Amino acid sequence: MADSLDMVKLACHGLSEKKAEDIEVIDISEVSVMSDYFILASASNQNQMSALVRSVDEEMTKAGYTLKSQEGNQYSSWILLDYTDIIVHLFTREDREFYSLEKLWQDGKKVEIEIA
């Protein structure tokens, strides 16, 4: 789990570098077997969405973590990056509000991350 938290910090740093909005981390380890953490962030446009994907993947790859799968592409309004122990959800503002994953996963614990 400590390694998962390190992964979260790296991903959040990558998101912060490209000015992701409303970054939230939810610890789902006690309510799901699919992953330890969800990271949710919003992008203001498609160009920023693509930049967020690249930035997170660069941070994770540098640290030796491999992207297991990606759902969505540069034209999507919701992109999911699955690193097994953490899953990063990137949304347009509208889709984030519509799907409201924070409410769906409210049994998880919100985690505050210091982003350097």
The 8 nearest C-alpha neighbors of each residue, nearest first, counted from 0:
[[1, 3, 2, 4, 35, 84, 28, 5],
 [2, 0, 4, 3, 5, 6, 7, 35],
 [1, 3, 5, 0, 4, 6, 84, 7],
 [4, 2, 0, 6, 1, 5, 84, 7],
 [3, 5, 7, 1, 6, 2, 8, 0],
 [6, 4, 2, 8, 3, 7, 9, 1],
 [5, 7, 3, 9, 4, 8, 10, 2],
 [8, 6, 4, 10, 5, 9, 11, 3],
 [7, 9, 11, 5, 6, 10, 12, 4],
 [10, 8, 12, 6, 11, 7, 58, 13],
 [9, 11, 13, 55, 7, 12, 8, 6],
 [12, 10, 14, 8, 13, 9, 15, 7],
 [11, 13, 15, 9, 10, 14, 114, 8],
 [14, 12, 55, 54, 10, 16, 11, 15],
 [15, 13, 11, 19, 12, 16, 17, 51],
 [14, 16, 18, 12, 17, 13, 19, 11],
 [17, 15, 13, 14, 18, 12, 54, 19],
 [16, 18, 15, 14, 19, 51, 50, 13],
 [19, 17, 15, 16, 20, 14, 42, 51],
 [20, 18, 14, 15, 42, 17, 41, 40],
 [19, 21, 41, 22, 40, 42, 18, 43],
 [22, 20, 40, 41, 23, 19, 39, 42],
 [21, 23, 40, 39, 20, 19, 24, 38],
 [24, 22, 39, 38, 21, 40, 25, 109],
 [23, 25, 38, 110, 37, 109, 39, 26],
 [24, 26, 109, 37, 108, 36, 110, 107],
 [25, 27, 36, 108, 107, 28, 35, 109],
 [26, 28, 107, 30, 35, 36, 29, 31],
 [29, 27, 35, 31, 30, 26, 34, 32],
 [28, 30, 27, 31, 107, 26, 32, 35],
 [29, 31, 27, 28, 107, 106, 32, 104],
 [32, 30, 33, 28, 27, 29, 34, 35],
 [31, 33, 34, 28, 30, 35, 29, 27],
 [34, 32, 31, 35, 83, 84, 28, 27],
 [35, 33, 84, 32, 85, 36, 83, 28],
 [34, 36, 28, 84, 27, 85, 26, 3],
 [37, 35, 26, 85, 27, 25, 34, 86],
 [36, 38, 86, 25, 24, 85, 87, 39],
 [37, 39, 24, 87, 23, 88, 86, 25],
 [38, 40, 88, 23, 22, 89, 87, 24],
 [41, 39, 22, 89, 21, 20, 19, 90],
 [40, 42, 90, 20, 91, 92, 89, 19],
 [43, 41, 91, 48, 44, 19, 47, 90],
 [42, 44, 91, 47, 92, 41, 45, 48],
 [43, 45, 47, 46, 42, 48, 91, 92],
 [46, 44, 48, 47, 49, 73, 74, 43],
 [47, 45, 49, 48, 44, 50, 73, 43],
 [46, 48, 50, 49, 45, 44, 42, 51],
 [47, 49, 45, 51, 46, 42, 50, 44],
 [50, 48, 52, 46, 47, 51, 73, 45],
 [49, 51, 47, 53, 48, 52, 54, 46],
 [52, 50, 54, 48, 49, 53, 14, 17],
 [51, 53, 49, 55, 50, 54, 56, 48],
 [54, 52, 50, 56, 51, 55, 57, 49],
 [53, 55, 13, 51, 57, 56, 52, 50],
 [56, 54, 13, 10, 58, 52, 57, 53],
 [55, 57, 59, 53, 58, 54, 60, 52],
 [56, 58, 54, 60, 55, 59, 53, 61],
 [59, 57, 55, 61, 56, 60, 13, 9],
 [58, 60, 56, 64, 62, 61, 57, 55],
 [59, 61, 63, 57, 64, 62, 58, 56],
 [62, 60, 58, 63, 59, 57, 64, 56],
 [61, 63, 59, 60, 64, 58, 9, 6],
 [62, 64, 60, 61, 59, 65, 58, 57],
 [65, 63, 59, 60, 62, 66, 82, 61],
 [66, 64, 67, 60, 82, 63, 59, 56],
 [65, 67, 82, 68, 81, 64, 80, 69],
 [68, 66, 82, 81, 65, 83, 69, 80],
 [69, 67, 81, 66, 80, 70, 82, 79],
 [68, 70, 80, 79, 81, 71, 78, 67],
 [69, 71, 79, 78, 68, 80, 72, 77],
 [70, 72, 78, 75, 77, 69, 79, 73],
 [71, 73, 75, 74, 78, 70, 49, 69],
 [72, 74, 49, 75, 45, 48, 71, 46],
 [75, 73, 72, 45, 76, 71, 49, 48],
 [76, 74, 72, 71, 77, 73, 78, 45],
 [75, 77, 91, 90, 94, 78, 74, 45],
 [78, 76, 90, 75, 89, 71, 79, 91],
 [77, 79, 71, 89, 70, 88, 75, 90],
 [78, 80, 88, 70, 69, 87, 81, 89],
 [81, 79, 69, 87, 86, 68, 82, 88],
 [82, 80, 86, 68, 83, 67, 66, 69],
 [81, 83, 66, 85, 67, 84, 86, 65],
 [84, 82, 81, 85, 34, 67, 86, 33],
 [85, 83, 34, 35, 82, 3, 36, 86],
 [86, 84, 36, 82, 83, 34, 35, 37],
 [85, 87, 81, 37, 80, 82, 38, 36],
 [86, 88, 38, 80, 79, 37, 39, 89],
 [89, 87, 79, 39, 78, 38, 40, 86],
 [90, 88, 78, 40, 77, 41, 39, 79],
 [91, 89, 77, 41, 95, 76, 94, 92],
 [90, 92, 42, 76, 94, 41, 93, 43],
 [93, 91, 95, 41, 94, 90, 96, 42],
 [94, 92, 96, 91, 95, 97, 90, 76],
 [95, 93, 97, 96, 91, 92, 90, 98],
 [96, 94, 92, 90, 98, 97, 93, 99],
 [95, 97, 99, 93, 94, 98, 92, 100],
 [96, 98, 94, 95, 99, 93, 92, 100],
 [99, 97, 95, 100, 96, 94, 103, 101],
 [98, 100, 96, 101, 97, 102, 95, 103],
 [101, 99, 103, 102, 98, 104, 95, 105],
 [100, 102, 104, 99, 103, 105, 25, 39],
 [101, 103, 105, 100, 104, 99, 106, 98],
 [104, 102, 100, 101, 105, 99, 106, 98],
 [105, 103, 101, 106, 102, 107, 100, 27],
 [104, 106, 102, 107, 103, 101, 108, 100],
 [107, 105, 104, 108, 30, 27, 103, 102],
 [106, 108, 27, 105, 26, 104, 25, 30],
 [109, 107, 26, 25, 110, 106, 27, 105],
 [108, 110, 25, 24, 26, 107, 111, 23],
 [109, 111, 24, 25, 108, 112, 26, 23],
 [110, 112, 113, 109, 24, 23, 25, 114],
 [113, 111, 114, 110, 8, 24, 11, 7],
 [114, 112, 115, 111, 8, 11, 12, 110],
 [113, 115, 12, 112, 11, 8, 15, 9],
 [114, 113, 12, 15, 8, 11, 112, 16]]
